[in-house]
Structure formats: C-alpha cells, structure tokens
C-alpha cells in the first residue's frame, strides 16, 4: 500500500517538536534569559537531531523567540524593562482594538465561550493557589480566557498578533513565579473584565483590558528591579506607583 500523502516527513515532525519544546522552556524560564543555546546541549536535552534543531532555532529566530548573532550562534533573548514596556503598550493598543471588533461582531457562541472559559479559569486559579495544580495548568486556562474575549474579532491576523504578544508577555510573568496574590483578587479582576465585555460596553471594556494589561507590567517591572534581574531605567520626574499584587494576567 502506498504511504499516505498526508504523512509528514520525520524531519518536519522533529522540527515541530523542537520548536514546541524550545518555546515552552524559553517561556517558562527553564532556559535562562540571555543564555547561549548550544547545539550539543540541546540535542541531549530534547533527544532531537542537529538538522531539525537548527531548523527550529532558525524558525524561532524569525519569530523573535531566540536571538541569532553572526558567528556566535543562538541565545535566549534577555529580559529588559524596555522590552516589557514595548510589549505592554503594543498589546494594550492591539487587544483593545480586537476587543472592540469582537463586541461589534458578537454572537451567542462567543458569549458562551467567554463565560465557560471564565469558570474554567476560576477553578484553575483556586486549584493553583491551593497547590493542587501546577503553573502550566493555570496558564493554559488563562490563555483560553483571553483568546475567548477577542475570538469574535473578524481580523484573523490581528487575533494572531494579540496571541503572539500575550505569549511574549507570559515569558516575563513566568520568570517571576508566584507573586503574592489571592485567588479572590485575581478572580475578581477577571470577572470585572468578563462583565464589561458581555455588557457590550465598548468604552468600558477597552478601558478595563488596557488597565488589566498595564498593571501587570507595573508589578513585573517592580519585581524585576527588586530582584536585580535587569538594570533599572528611571525616568525623570516619574512618580513610582505602589504595585498591586496580582501578576497573573
């Protein structure tokens, strides 16, 4: 029997696996910021050959998840306050616009998924805080909720861009681990966001999502400075706000 034309070459499958594993370890902090990605160590770590690993690194470099330096190979991107601010402001703009379009094109199915994903997230927050579930369990359900909010946006490329920004922001949040929040606080903030969207109050929803994204960056920046993970970049005449404790948006 002839082989199926739908079967992917083994090299393609290995490359996809390498991309997935590398991205996961970069986002979780298992591969430290600004560390060198040595081919021999990566092959041993993931059990994947050199050729698909190089392809995976090249793909991730094109996506900005790793840095490629001439004659120096690949490195995990460093963390910086500047990049965090850039990601945050861009995400505030893009996600608020995607949310506006989602509200304009609202459907019953869209509303149902928002409500369902919120309740799943609510349980995940409680279980993670109690130590019953790990961070990955929470992140998957948190990501689902944010995707649900803009899923009715008709611009596929905008949704994908928002998703990319979310993932890049997640890397910063994951580097911090758990940062003093209560389940009640985090659930309450996500409930406010859900209710603003379901009320189809576009102005309110845009305001809430922007604040929701922004306060996280404030918390992360303060903790990064406190832990000396990056050098502080003070601004003249800037008043520092006392950060709130949630770091799980």
matplotlib code that plots the C-alpha trace (Angstrom):
import matplotlib.pyplot as plt

x = [0.0, 1.3, 2.2, -0.4, 0.2, -0.9, 2.0, 4.6, 8.3, 10.0, 12.3, 9.3, 7.8, 11.1, 11.4, 7.9, 8.6, 11.9, 10.0, 7.4, 9.8, 12.2, 9.4, 8.0, 11.3, 12.1, 8.7, 8.9, 12.4, 13.8, 16.2, 17.6, 17.4, 20.5, 21.9, 23.6, 21.8, 24.5, 23.6, 25.2, 23.3, 20.0, 20.4, 21.0, 18.2, 15.5, 16.7, 16.4, 18.9, 21.1, 19.3, 15.7, 17.1, 18.8, 15.6, 13.7, 16.2, 16.0, 12.2, 12.2, 14.8, 12.4, 9.6, 11.8, 11.8, 15.6, 18.3, 20.8, 24.2, 26.7, 29.4, 28.1, 25.1, 21.8, 20.9, 17.8, 16.6, 17.5, 14.8, 14.6, 12.2, 12.3, 11.0, 8.4, 7.1, 7.1, 5.2, 2.7, 1.9, 1.6, -0.7, -2.8, -3.4, -3.9, -6.0, -8.3, -9.0, -9.5, -12.0, -13.9, -14.3, -15.2, -18.0, -19.2, -19.4, -20.7, -22.5, -24.2, -21.4, -18.8, -20.6, -20.9, -17.2, -16.3, -18.5, -17.3, -13.6, -14.0, -15.5, -12.7, -10.1, -11.8, -11.4, -7.8, -6.9, -8.3, -6.6, -3.2, -3.3, -4.0, -1.1, -3.4, -2.4, 0.8, 1.6, 1.2, -2.4, -3.2, -1.5, -3.4, -6.8, -5.7, -4.7, -8.0, -9.9, -8.0, -8.4, -12.1, -12.5, -11.4, -12.4, -15.3, -12.9, -13.1, -9.5, -7.5, -4.1, -5.0, -6.1, -2.8, -0.8, -2.6, -1.8, 1.9, 2.0, 0.3, 2.9, 5.8, 4.3, 3.8, 7.6, 8.1, 5.3, 6.6, 10.1, 8.8, 7.0, 4.2, 3.9, 1.7, -1.8, -5.0, -7.4, -10.2, -8.3, -7.4, -10.8, -12.5, -10.4, -11.1, -14.8, -14.9, -13.3, -15.8, -18.8, -17.6, -17.3, -20.6, -22.3, -21.0, -19.9, -17.1, -15.6, -15.6, -14.3, -11.3, -10.6, -10.6, -8.5, -5.9, -5.7, -5.6, -2.6, -0.9, -1.0, 0.7, 3.6, 4.0, 4.1, 6.6, 8.9, 9.0, 9.8, 12.5, 14.1, 13.9, 15.5, 18.2, 17.3, 17.6, 19.1, 16.5, 15.8, 14.4, 12.6, 12.9, 10.1, 8.4, 6.3, 6.5, 3.2, 2.9, 2.3, -0.7, -0.1, -1.7, 0.8, -1.3, -3.0]
y = [0.0, 3.4, 5.7, 8.4, 11.7, 13.3, 11.8, 14.4, 13.7, 12.7, 15.7, 18.0, 16.3, 16.6, 20.3, 21.0, 19.1, 21.1, 24.4, 23.4, 22.3, 25.2, 27.7, 26.2, 26.2, 29.7, 31.0, 29.1, 30.3, 26.7, 28.2, 31.2, 34.7, 35.6, 32.0, 30.5, 27.8, 25.2, 22.6, 19.7, 20.5, 21.0, 17.6, 15.9, 17.8, 17.1, 14.0, 15.7, 15.7, 18.6, 19.3, 19.7, 21.5, 24.1, 24.5, 25.0, 27.6, 29.5, 29.5, 30.8, 33.4, 34.6, 34.8, 36.7, 33.9, 33.5, 35.8, 34.8, 36.5, 36.3, 33.8, 33.4, 31.1, 31.4, 32.8, 33.1, 36.8, 38.8, 40.4, 44.2, 46.8, 48.5, 45.3, 44.8, 48.3, 47.9, 44.6, 46.0, 49.2, 47.4, 44.8, 47.4, 49.0, 45.8, 43.9, 46.8, 47.2, 43.4, 43.6, 46.4, 44.5, 41.3, 43.2, 44.6, 41.1, 39.4, 36.1, 33.8, 31.3, 34.0, 34.9, 31.2, 30.6, 33.7, 32.5, 28.9, 29.9, 32.2, 29.5, 27.1, 29.8, 30.5, 26.9, 26.9, 29.9, 28.3, 25.0, 26.5, 28.7, 25.7, 23.8, 21.2, 22.2, 23.5, 26.7, 25.2, 24.2, 27.8, 29.3, 27.2, 28.2, 31.8, 31.9, 30.3, 33.1, 35.9, 34.2, 33.9, 37.6, 38.5, 35.4, 37.1, 39.7, 39.1, 40.0, 36.8, 38.5, 40.8, 37.9, 36.1, 39.2, 39.6, 35.9, 36.5, 39.5, 37.5, 34.7, 37.2, 38.8, 35.4, 34.9, 37.8, 36.7, 33.1, 34.3, 35.7, 32.6, 33.2, 36.8, 37.4, 37.3, 35.9, 33.8, 36.2, 39.2, 37.6, 36.0, 39.3, 41.2, 38.7, 38.8, 42.6, 42.2, 39.5, 41.5, 44.6, 42.7, 40.8, 44.1, 45.1, 48.4, 49.0, 52.0, 50.3, 47.1, 48.8, 50.7, 47.6, 45.5, 48.2, 48.6, 44.9, 44.5, 47.6, 46.9, 43.5, 45.3, 47.6, 44.7, 42.7, 45.8, 46.4, 42.8, 42.6, 45.7, 44.4, 41.1, 42.8, 40.8, 43.9, 47.3, 50.0, 52.6, 55.6, 58.3, 62.0, 63.3, 59.9, 59.1, 55.4, 53.8, 51.2, 48.0, 45.8, 42.2, 40.5, 39.3, 36.8, 38.5]
z = [0.0, -0.9, 2.0, 2.8, 1.2, 4.5, 6.5, 7.4, 6.9, 10.0, 9.9, 9.8, 12.8, 14.7, 13.8, 15.1, 18.3, 18.8, 18.2, 20.7, 23.4, 22.9, 23.1, 26.2, 28.0, 27.0, 28.1, 31.4, 32.2, 32.1, 29.6, 31.3, 29.7, 27.7, 27.9, 24.9, 23.1, 22.3, 19.8, 21.7, 24.8, 23.0, 21.2, 24.5, 26.3, 23.8, 22.0, 18.6, 15.8, 14.7, 11.4, 12.8, 15.8, 13.5, 11.6, 14.8, 16.0, 12.7, 12.9, 16.4, 15.5, 12.7, 15.3, 17.8, 20.4, 20.1, 19.0, 16.3, 16.3, 13.5, 14.2, 17.8, 17.3, 19.1, 22.5, 24.6, 24.5, 27.6, 29.6, 29.9, 31.2, 27.7, 26.0, 28.7, 28.2, 24.4, 24.6, 27.1, 25.2, 21.9, 23.5, 25.1, 21.7, 19.7, 22.2, 22.9, 19.2, 18.8, 21.7, 20.1, 16.9, 18.8, 20.5, 17.2, 15.8, 18.9, 18.7, 21.3, 20.8, 21.5, 24.8, 25.8, 25.4, 27.4, 30.3, 30.0, 29.9, 32.8, 35.0, 34.0, 34.8, 38.1, 39.2, 37.9, 40.0, 43.1, 42.4, 41.6, 44.6, 46.8, 45.2, 43.6, 40.1, 38.6, 36.8, 33.3, 34.2, 35.1, 32.1, 29.6, 31.1, 31.5, 27.8, 26.8, 28.6, 26.8, 23.5, 24.1, 24.7, 21.2, 19.3, 17.6, 16.0, 12.3, 11.6, 11.8, 11.6, 14.5, 16.7, 15.9, 16.7, 20.0, 20.7, 20.0, 22.3, 25.0, 24.8, 24.9, 28.0, 29.6, 29.5, 31.8, 34.1, 34.3, 35.2, 38.4, 39.6, 42.1, 43.3, 46.4, 45.1, 46.5, 44.4, 45.3, 43.9, 40.6, 40.1, 40.8, 38.3, 35.6, 36.4, 36.0, 32.6, 31.6, 32.7, 30.9, 27.6, 28.0, 28.6, 25.2, 26.7, 24.3, 26.0, 29.4, 28.0, 26.3, 29.5, 31.6, 29.3, 29.0, 32.8, 33.2, 30.9, 32.2, 35.9, 35.3, 33.6, 36.6, 39.0, 36.9, 36.4, 40.1, 40.9, 38.2, 39.6, 43.1, 42.1, 40.1, 37.0, 34.9, 35.4, 36.4, 33.8, 35.8, 34.1, 35.0, 37.1, 37.1, 40.1, 41.1, 41.9, 44.5, 42.6, 43.2, 44.0, 41.0, 38.4, 36.6, 33.6]

ax = plt.figure().add_subplot(projection="3d")
ax.plot(x, y, z, "-o")
ax.set_aspect("equal")
plt.show()
